[in-house]
């Protein structure tokens, strides 16, 4: 669980942050020295830092190591909570096999030519059409010295439904020609209230069980660590961060955040290109 020192009420005990578009710079070297220094100083001051991302644990771990932030992390938009030190799964909220299969069939009917990848805990796979799209998108947002491309896709199959008997943590939906916003809208309409459909600025939409969100996973971790939401600062940029920003005692939108996030969250910092994440941590240390 999160190791959070007991501090006076009303002080910041936990910083929950998105990764892509928030902690990371928009281009190489991806992680700034200012960010590394701010994280180190915040942790020395007794604040815990929790990564909350749409990434899978396998692609988050090398990033977390480079940032110096290991331990529990919220992955797959809240569907998974994983201890990055041991790669132990602490929580895995899945869609049932029947529900996932029905959603896949309906999304396939709504989006001709769509392709899929999926995750079941730490394992996963994709169909052949999805695999063909991988080289262009799997640019790890970290220095090459820390890169670990293993573990994203473990197998390629023709029949997804035969591989999800134990339920599905995440379904990734992509089309080789459709804009991702169109894929998102069509997938959400096809899934209805049977699933949560979201987008984290990646070139695909993501489908989870209806109860999945970063906020729900954050609330679970905070309850276990006895951290009140008023002692939590959340930082993010994407639509999939919005519920987390609104749940935390203090939610801060990045300057480059999605317009819906900027409309809903009054407080904002600079963009990720301007080290807005580091600026927030520096202000917490001062005040």
N, C-alpha and C positions, 0 to 999 in steps of 0.2 A: 504494500500500500504506500501512499504518499507519506514521506517523512517530513512532517511540518512541525517545527518548534512551536510550543505554546507561546503566544504573544498577547499583549493587551488587546481587548476588544476594539474593533475599528481600525486595526493596523492590517497591512497587507501580509497575508500568510502564503498566498498561492497566486502565481501568475500563470494563467492558462492561455496558450497561444497557438494560433494556426502557424503553419510552416511556409508553404509556397505563397508568395505574394505578401508575406508578413515578415517573418524572420529572415527569409532569403532575399538577397538582392535580385533585380530582374535579369542580371547577366553575370558572367564570370567576373570575379572569383566567387560569386554567390553568397559567401559568408564574409562579412566585413570584420576587421579587427575591432571596430567600435562595438559591434554586437557581441563578440566574444568577451570583451572586457566588461560590458554591461551585465551580461549573464553571470559572469564570475563574481562581480561585486554584489549583485543582487542576492546570490546564493550565500556569499560570505555574510551578508547582512541578515540572514535568517529567512529569506523568502525561498519557497520552492518554485521551480519552473516545470510546468507540465505541457508537453507537446500534444496538440489535438489536431488531427489531420485526416484527410481523405486517403492518404497513402497506406499501403500495407506495411506491417511490421518489418518485412524483409528489406524494403527500400527506405524505410525510416531509420533503421538502426545505424547505418553508417553516417547519416546526417546527424543523428542524436549524439553519436560518439564525437564527431567533429565539433559539435556545439558544447560538449561537456554536460549534456542533459540526458541521463539514462534513467533507469527505473521504469515505473509505470507510464504508459503513453496511451492516448486515445487514438485509435486507428480506424480506417474504413468509415469515417464520419460518425463514429460512436458505436458501430456494430461490434468492434473488437476493443478490448482493453488488454494490453500485452505488457509484460515486464521485459523491457529491452535487454536487461542484463542476462537473463536466463532464457528469453524467448518463450516463457511460460504464458499461456493464455489465461487471463484472469476473468474474462467475461466474453461471451460469444453469443450475440443475439441473432438468431437465424430465422429466415422464412422457412415454413415447412416445405417439404418436397412437393406436395400437391399444389400448394399455393404458388411456389416458385415456377413450377412447370406450367401452370395455367397463365401466369403473367408472361412468361417467355413466349408462349404460343400466341397470346394476344398482341404483344409488342411486335412479334414477327409478322403478324397479319397487318398491323397498322403501318409498319415501316418496311416495305419490300426491299430486300437486299441488306437488311440489318445484320450485324455480326455481334457476337457475345464473348465475353470472358466472365469468369466467376471465381469466387473464393469460398472455400469451406474451412473456416479457421485459418490455419497457416498453409494449407494446401489449396490448389486451384488449377485452372486450366482455361482453355479457350477453344473456339472452333477455328478451322483452317483459315477462313476469311479474316478473322481478327488477327491471327498470327502474322498475316501479310502486312498489317499496318504497324506492327511493333517497331521496326527499326527507326522510323521517323519520329516516334514519340518518346522512346526510352532514353532521353538525354538526362542523366542524373544531374540534379542541380547542386553538385558538390565538387570540390577539387578532385582531380583524378586520383590523387594519392589515397583518398578515402572511398573511392568508388567500389561498390560491390553489386554488380548487376545480377547476381544469382537470386533465384527464388521467386521471381515475379510470376512466371508461368511454368508449371511443372509438367503439363501434358497437353497435347492437342487431340481433340476428339471430334467426331462427327455428330454424336448424339449426346447433347448436354444432359437430357433428362435421365439418362442411364447412370450419371455420375453424381447425382444430387440427392440420393436416397436419405441422407442424414440431414438434409436441409441446406440452405445456402446463406452464407454471411453477407455476400455482396454479389450483385450481377452488374456487369459493365456492358453498356449498350453503345454501339458505335456504328456509323454509316460512312462508307468511303467517300460519298459525295455530298450528303446532306450537311448543312450547318448544324453545329452541336445544339444551338438553341431550338432548332426545329425538331431534332431528335428528342431533346428534353421535353418539349411540349407534347409530342406525339406519345412518348413513353408514359408520361404522367397521365395523359388522358386514357391510355389503354390500361394502365394499372389501377386507376381509380383509388379507392380507399383501401385496397388490399396491400399496398406497399408505399414506402416513402421513396420518392424519386427526387434526386438532387443533382447539383452540378458544382464542381469545385475548380472551375476555370481550366480543367483538363479538356482534351478533345473528345470527351465522351460523357454520357449521362450515367448515373449510378442508381441502382435500385436496392433498397434494404427493407427489412421488416418495418411495419408501420410505426413501431415504438422507438425506432432508432433515431438518435440525434446526438450531436456533440454535447448538448446541454444535459440530456439524460445520463450520459456516461460521466460527465463532470459531476453531476449531483450524486451519483453513486459513489464515486471516489471520495468526494468531500464528506459524505455521510460516514464512510468507513474511517476516515481520518479525523472526524469530528472538527471539520473546518466549516464555519458558517459562510454562507454565500456572500455576506457583507464583507468578508475578509478576502474575497477573490477579485482579482482584476483579470479580465479577458480581453484579448486583442485579436483582431482578424480582419479579413478583407472580403471574404466570399459570402454568397447567399447561404452556403452551408454553415457559416459561422454565426449567422444572425441570432439563432435561438440561444447559443452560448453567450453572446454578448449581452442579450437581454436578461439572461438568467443571473449572471454574475452581479455582485454588488456594484461593480464599476465596469462597464463595457466601453471599449475604445476602438473606433474604426480607423483603419489605415486610410491615408489620404488617397490611395489608389483603389479604395474599396468599390464594390459593386454599387450602382446608384441606389438600389433598394436598401442596402446597408447604411449608406450615408444618410438616406431619408429617415431611417428608423432609429439611428444611434446618434444622439446629440454630440457626444464627445469624439474628437478625432485627433489623430497625430499626423505627422508627415507621411509621405509615400514610402514604400520600401526602397525606392531608389535614393531617398534622402535619409535612410536609416531611421525611419519613424519608430520602429520597434525599440531600438536602442534608446531613442529619445524618451520613450515612456519609462523604461527602466531607470534611466538617469534621473527623471523627475521624481520617481518614487523614492530613490535613494536620498534625494535632497529634502523631500518634504514629508 
